[in-house]
Amino acid sequence: MLYLPSTLAIAIAGLFAVRCLAAPPSAAWAQSYHQHGHEEQQIVDAFEVAPRTNVYIPEAHLEKRQTVSDDNSTDPPRPYYRWLSPEYKYVFSRPLPIPPVLAPLTSYTNATTGEIFDFYQITINPLQQQIYPGLQKASFIGYNGVVPGPHIKAQVGRRSVVRFINNATQPASIHLHGSPTRPPYDGWAEDITMPGEYKDYVYPNENARSLWFHDHSLGHTAMNVYKGQVGLYWILNPVLEARFNLPQGKYDIPLALTDRRYFQSGRLWDHIGEETTQDDPDHIDVGEEEEFDDEVHVKTEEGEAHSFYGDIIHVNGMPWPYMKVEARKYRFRFLGASISRSYKLSFEDQHGAKIPFHVIGTDSGFMEAPVPTSNLVLAISERYEVVIDFSKYVNQTVHLKNARGFSKNEDFAMTHFVMQFVVGQVEKFRDVADGTGGFGKLPTSLVTIDYPVKPGVIDRELSFDFINRTWRIEGIMFKDVEHRVLQKPKLGSVEVWKLVNTAGTLSKYSSGAHPVHIHLVDFKVINRTGGAERGVEPYENGYKDIVYLEPFEIVTVIARFLPWPGQYMNSEMMAVFDVNDSLSNQTKNGDAFSNPMDPRYRAKPYVGPTDLAQIRDVLLPSISAMDVYPKKVVEEASRFLGGGVTNFEAVRLAENDAKHLEEERKSGDGGGALETVSEVVEGIAMLIRRLVRR
C-alpha cells in the first residue's frame, strides 16, 4: 500500500466520497462506501466465542476489598459492593460485538425532484443469548433477532422508509430519537403496532448525526427497551467526514451502554413493574439485613416502574467486553441506553491516570469545535461522539471506567468498570481511505451553527415532579388527554424554556434525577443552576435533544420550533406540545401530517412475505408523491439544526463536482472511472478549491 501525505490522502478520501454520493439510486452507495476502506468490522458471534483466560487488570484499577472470611481462609475476599445477579466471572474476557449494518432492500428515485427513498425492513422478534456461560440462556426481544438491533447508516439528503413488523407479544411504537420526524412517524405512544401488524415509518435524514430507535409504546417503553428493543441509526455525510479528517469505517465504533440484572439461573430478570416473592423459583434471598430498593417495584398508573439499576454493565449487549485496538485515533459514538442509570465515564491507563479525549459531536450532530475533556456524563438517551488517541499506549490496556457515587445511581460490585481496550502496535501502512484520521491532528473547527438568541426572556417554565410514583410535568400525565397539551409554540418561533426538577426527595421508586427529551427540536442549553451547582459542561455546548436534570436542578434551554406543525411528546410521555396549535384547526394551522393518530398512517396487518417489486414500483413512489418532507423546507430548516449549515451545501457541492467530472470523462476517452494521473490530480484540486472556499 502506498503511503500518501495527509492533505493528498484527505482529498482522495473526499473524492471517493464524491463518487459515492453520485452513485445510482440503489444500495450501491452503501456498497461503494464499504469498498473504499470503510468496511465495517467483521461481525463475530461474540457470545459463542470461548472467553479468553489471560485477562489482565492492572493493580491501579483494583478497589480496596473487605474480607468476609477468617484471616486463615484461602477464599478470595469479596468486593465491597454487592452482586444481585450471579457473579460474572468473565469480565474483559469476551470481545465487543459490533451491531450488523442493515443495507436498504430497494430504492426509488423521484425523477422530478431527484429525491431518493431507501427501503429497510426490521422485525421485532424474541431471541435468546448466552450471557452466562454454563447457565441458562437469557430471553430478549430485539430488532431482527439481535440485541442491540441492526445498525442503519443512512445518507444525508436521502429519505428512509423503514418497515417495522411486530412478531413479538407486546404492542410497539417506534421513535427515531433525535430526528425532526413528522408526527405520524415520530412514535406517538398511542400509535401502536400490535403483534401481527406492521407500520412504515418515513424519515428525512436531513443532518449528519448519531440517532437511535427504540420502543415508545405507552406503558411498555421501559420494559421493551430493557429487553433489547434498541437500534442504532447514523446519518452520514461522507464529504464532511473527509473534510474533517476524522476516523471512519472500522475506526468509527458504536458503544451502546446499558445495565441489566439476571436470575441465578442465568435468565434475564424481568420483574420490572412487578413484585418478586419468595414463591418465585428464581427469587434471590438477600437476607433480612440487606434490603435492596429495586427488590420490589410497584406499577405506576402508566404501567411501568421507575429507577431500576442493574448490576451487570453491557456494551453493545455484552457484559464488560474487551476490544483490540490499534495504536492510533479512534472515534467512539456513545449511547446511554439504560432505563435509569446515568454514567460518568473516563478512559484510564494502566496506572489509573485519566486519558484526555475530545468530544466532537452531541445528540444533534457535530459541535462547532472539538472540546477536550477527561470525563463524560452520559445520561439516558444521550449521545456523544468522541475521539481518543491510543498511540501512546502500545501493548498496554486502557479501561473505560464509570465513576462510583455519581448522581443517584446505585453501585454494585463491578459497575465502576465498563470495558477494556487492548492496544496493539502501530499499523505499518496507513489506510488512505480512512482519511489519515487516525494519525493527523483534529481540526480546530468543525461547523458553524446558527444558534437562536432571545436574551432576558423565559417563555415557559415547566416543573418535573414525581407524584404518586409517577413522573409528571406541571402535575400532568400523558393519559390526561384534556389537559396534556401544555405548550403551543408558533411554527418557526424561538422559545426559551426553564426546566425545573422539583423531585428532590428520594424514594424506593425514584432516584429524583430525570432526563428531559423534547421531540422535534434541537435545543441549546443556556445554563444549569441549583442542585449541586455543576453548571453546563463544556461538551454540552452544542445542539442537543435531551438534557439531564439532577434533583432541584434548573436548566434553561432555547430552541426554534420548526420545521413542522403538529403534536409532539415532551419527555417520557408526560405531556404534549402542539406546534402552531394544529389541534384547534388542522386545515389552517396544521397540515396532512400534523395529527399523530391520523388513520391513513397507522399500522396494518402484515401478510408476508414483503414484495420488494411492489415496494419499489408502488409504495415508494406513492410516499414520494405525498411529499412528506418537502425538499426546500428540509434544506432551509437544516441551516438551523445541529450539524451546521454545511450539510446540504456539502451534498450539492459533491453532486456538482461529480457531474463536472463525469462531463470531463465523457468528453475524453469515454472510459469508466478516473484512470489517469491528470484526472486524479484535477479531481483532487477541484475538491480542495471547493473546500477552501467554505
Secondary structure, 3 states (H helix, E strand, C coil): CCCCCHHHHHHHHHHHHHHHHCCCCCCHHHHHHHHHHHCCCCCCCCCCCCCCCCCCCCHHHCCCCECCCCCCCCCCCECCCCCCCCCCCCCCCCECCCCCEECCCEEEECCCCCCEEEEEEEEEEEEEECCCCCCCCEEEEEECCECCCCEEEEECCCEEEEEEEECCCCCECEEEECCCCCHHHCCCCCCCECCCEEEEEEECCCCCEEEEEEECCCCCHHHHHHCCCEEEEEEECHHHHHHHCCCCHHHEEEEEEEEECECCCCCECCCCCCECCCCCCCCCCCCCCCCCHHHECCCCCCCCCCCCCCCEEEECCEECCEEEECCCEEEEEEEECCCCCCEEEEEECCCCCEECEEEEEECCEEEEEEEEECCEEECCCCEEEEEEECCCCCCCEEEEEECCCCCCCCCCCCCCEEEEEEECCCCCCCCHHHCCCCCCCCCCCCCCCCCCCCCCCCCEEEEEEEECCEEEECCECCCCCCCCEEECCCCCCEEEEEEEECCCCCCCCCCCCEEEEECCCCEEEEEEEECCCCCCCHHHCCCECEEEECCCEEEEEEEECCCCCEEEEECCCCEEEEECCCCCCHHHHCCCCCCCCCHHHCCEECCCCCCHHHHHHHHHHHHHHHCCCCHHHHHHHHCCCCCCCHHHHHHHHHHHHHHHHHHHHHHCCCCCCCCCHHHHHHHHHHHHHHHHHC
